[in-house]
């Protein structure tokens, strides 16, 4: 194989990366785009005031103009579902951002310093990982009161060690690569090597894990809102709607709990599927790049022999 042919193989592999998402991956991406659009413009899309109460329509099913019917206070369910998408996604977004920044920083420190620093941080990760986030949220809610901010902080403390443990293994492998040793010999500072070279190489893996974590965060924060520890009524939120519709569910009016619960599960599944597909693409890409380097090296070797 010539150098030109090897380079052509690399270009072909790179063009085919997005096709690795598959039908399910693209479907998950479409669902996520729709949810993000609704979260951004839900208040504009809502046909009615989500907090307008009319007891005369309490738990009334779908009627013309109200395709999902009404909740236990006679509020339009479709409007509350559209507006509730924002609070159902803002919390997970803040949680994932904080956890990703903290977890990535700790993982890079552990992988770069190694030795006793790595051992100490790894032991801390293991200890913190064993503490359930729900129990931590209940504890913080008891001390500081229930609310979205408390729930996000509690789950951030629970998510960060798990993400740091996962990223540490990848960061250890990356910081042991030959190019890192070469930069050190050239006199580059540790900060420059980590931020400008190691971190960008880890970024696809970090993004994939953050997307998966977003799906879990949506369910966990929804569960805390269901327990009364997250978003508080009367704010429109999917977790709050599931809890508020529970009594009516037992009376034969399942629409509120069913609609909000379906949105939570669908969002969690979509983010989980997309994150998993991106992680697989990253793994295949890494293998492909290694093979491409071997192809080019072999082609150069053959040319030198000639």
Secondary structure, DSSP 4 states (H G I P E B T S, - for coil): --HHHHHHHHHHHHHTTGGGGHHHHHHHHHHHHHHHHHHHHHHHH-SS-TT---GGGTT---BTTBTT-B-TTS-BHHHHHHHHHHHHHHHHHHHHHHHHHHHHHHHHHHHHH-HHHHHHHHHHHHHHHTS-HHHHHHHHHHHH-SSHHHHHHHHHHHHHHHHHHHHHHHHHHHHTSHHHHHHHHTT--HHHHIIIIIHHHHHHHHHHHHHHHHHHHHHHHHHHHHTTSSSPTTS--HHHHHHHTHHHHHTT--HHHHHHHHHHHHHHHHHHHHHHHHHHHHHHHHHHHHHHHHHHHHHHHHHHH-
